[in-house]
Amino acid sequence: MNRFERFPEPHGEADVRYLDGEFRILRPGSFVRCAVTGQPIALDELRYWSVDLQEAYADPEAVLTRVRALAGR
């Protein structure tokens, strides 16, 4: 998503494709869920995601938790 795109009307969970430095909304919604905590993340507050895993994260701690879990496999 870039600064010229409008955010969808607030209703439900969005389906998002995570890209390098941006994301693309595939199905409109107002939030996505953190892959680690399950916490809803408003699209305008989404800052952390994994392109490889196609997952969103609520905060840096959630990212670290996921990285540690993957390293322990």
C-alpha positions in Angstrom: 0.0 0.0 0.0 1.3 3.4 -0.7 0.3 6.9 0.4 -2.0 7.5 -2.5 -4.2 4.5 -2.0 -7.3 5.0 0.2 -8.0 2.7 3.1 -11.2 0.6 2.7 -14.3 1.3 4.7 -14.0 -0.2 8.2 -15.7 -3.6 8.2 -14.0 -6.9 8.9 -10.7 -8.4 8.4 -8.7 -7.6 5.3 -6.8 -10.1 3.1 -3.4 -8.7 2.4 -0.4 -9.6 0.2 2.8 -8.4 2.0 5.5 -7.0 -0.3 8.9 -5.4 0.3 8.1 -2.0 1.9 4.4 -2.1 1.2 1.4 -4.3 1.1 -1.5 -4.8 -1.3 -5.1 -5.3 -0.1 -6.7 -8.3 -1.8 -10.0 -8.2 0.1 -11.1 -5.0 1.7 -11.3 -4.7 5.5 -10.1 -2.4 8.3 -7.6 -4.7 10.0 -5.4 -7.8 9.9 -4.5 -10.1 12.7 -1.1 -10.5 14.3 0.3 -14.0 13.5 1.7 -14.4 17.0 -0.8 -12.8 19.3 -4.0 -12.8 17.3 -4.4 -9.1 18.1 -6.2 -7.0 15.4 -3.9 -4.4 13.7 -5.6 -1.5 11.9 -4.2 -1.2 8.4 -3.1 2.4 9.0 -1.0 1.1 12.0 0.5 -1.9 10.2 4.3 -1.6 10.4 5.7 -5.1 10.8 5.3 -8.1 8.5 7.1 -11.0 6.9 7.2 -11.2 3.1 8.4 -14.8 3.2 5.8 -16.0 5.7 3.1 -13.6 4.6 2.3 -12.7 8.2 1.6 -9.5 10.0 2.9 -8.7 13.5 1.6 -6.2 16.1 5.0 -5.0 17.4 8.7 -5.8 17.4 8.3 -8.2 20.3 5.9 -10.3 18.2 8.5 -10.4 15.3 11.2 -11.5 17.7 8.9 -14.2 19.1 8.3 -15.6 15.6 12.0 -15.4 14.6 13.0 -17.3 17.8 10.3 -19.9 17.1 11.5 -20.5 13.6 15.2 -20.7 14.7 14.2 -23.4 17.2 12.8 -25.7 14.6 
